[in-house]
Amino acid sequence: MQTTKEHDERMANMTFSSVYPHYIVKVEKKGRTTEELQQVITWLTGFDAKDLQRLLDNQATFTQFFAEARLNPNAQLITGTICGYRIEDIATPLTKQVRYLDKLVDELAKGRKMEKILRSSSGPFEAS
């Protein structure tokens, strides 16, 4: 299933600060912590807590968010379906990156083990 131009534009212009509180609610409702959420985001993007707070304060769009990110080399190991889209079939790089983040948050909320979420058993790259 391919994304539409309108869908991709909506993803690009959405602010990280508008989505982040929903991520927190989702993971905390399932017994996970904000610290675990930040660990997952750090693994994917390279952002530390200070970077995340700056991006939240500046109401960075996902375009800005991922332009500053250092995407984890193992991010392509994130596969499956999220929000009705098969991640590996998404052609637009930014939309794929947003869906990577959505998928990791979903896995965290579903109780998946952190080493599986961080794909640490699949390669040498470890979360920092």
C-alpha positions in Angstrom: 0.0 0.0 0.0 1.5 3.3 -1.1 1.0 6.6 0.8 -0.6 9.5 -1.0 1.0 12.9 -1.5 -1.5 14.4 0.9 -0.7 11.8 3.6 3.1 12.4 3.2 2.6 16.2 3.4 0.4 15.8 6.5 3.2 13.7 8.1 5.9 16.2 7.2 4.0 19.1 8.7 2.9 17.5 11.9 4.8 18.6 14.9 6.6 16.2 17.1 5.3 18.1 20.2 1.7 17.3 19.1 2.4 13.6 19.0 4.8 13.1 21.8 2.2 13.4 24.6 0.2 10.6 22.9 3.2 8.4 22.9 3.7 9.0 26.6 0.0 8.2 27.4 0.2 5.1 25.2 3.3 3.6 26.8 2.4 4.6 30.4 -1.1 3.1 30.1 0.6 -0.2 29.3 3.0 0.0 32.3 6.1 1.3 30.4 8.0 4.4 31.4 8.8 7.8 29.8 12.5 6.8 30.2 11.9 3.7 28.1 10.2 5.8 25.5 13.1 8.2 25.4 15.5 5.3 25.1 13.6 4.1 22.1 13.6 7.5 20.5 17.3 7.9 21.3 18.1 4.6 19.6 16.2 5.6 16.4 17.3 9.2 16.2 20.4 9.8 18.3 18.6 12.5 20.2 19.4 12.8 24.0 16.9 14.2 26.5 18.2 17.8 25.9 17.7 17.5 22.2 14.2 16.1 22.6 13.2 19.0 24.9 14.6 21.5 22.5 12.6 20.0 19.6 9.5 19.9 21.8 10.0 23.5 22.9 10.6 24.7 19.3 7.5 22.7 18.0 9.6 21.0 15.4 7.8 19.4 12.5 8.6 15.9 11.6 10.5 17.3 8.6 12.8 19.3 11.0 12.9 16.4 13.6 14.2 13.8 11.2 16.4 16.3 9.3 18.4 16.7 12.6 18.3 13.0 13.5 21.1 10.5 13.0 19.0 7.6 12.0 20.2 4.3 13.5 21.8 2.1 10.9 19.6 -0.8 12.0 16.4 1.2 11.4 15.7 -0.7 8.2 15.2 -3.8 10.4 11.9 -2.2 11.6 9.3 -4.0 9.6 5.7 -4.8 9.7 2.4 -3.0 9.6 1.6 0.2 11.4 -1.5 2.4 10.9 -2.5 0.3 7.9 0.8 0.7 6.1 3.5 -2.0 5.6 6.6 0.0 6.6 9.0 -1.7 4.2 6.6 -0.7 1.3 6.6 3.0 2.1 8.4 4.9 -0.6 8.7 8.4 0.9 11.7 8.4 3.3 10.2 10.9 5.8 6.9 9.0 6.1 8.9 5.8 6.5 10.9 7.4 9.3 7.8 8.6 11.1 6.3 5.1 10.8 9.5 3.6 12.2 9.0 5.8 15.3 5.3 4.8 15.5 6.2 1.1 15.2 8.8 1.3 18.0 6.4 3.1 20.3 3.7 0.5 19.5 6.2 -2.4 20.3 7.1 -0.7 23.6 3.4 -0.3 24.5 2.7 -3.9 23.6 5.4 -5.1 26.2 8.0 -6.3 23.7 11.4 -6.7 25.3 13.7 -3.7 25.0 16.5 -5.7 23.3 14.0 -6.8 20.6 12.7 -3.2 20.1 16.2 -1.9 19.8 17.1 -4.7 17.3 20.3 -5.2 19.4 20.4 -9.0 18.8 20.3 -8.4 15.0 23.5 -6.5 14.7 26.5 -4.8 16.4 24.9 -1.3 16.8 23.8 -0.8 20.5 21.7 1.9 22.0 23.7 4.7 23.6 
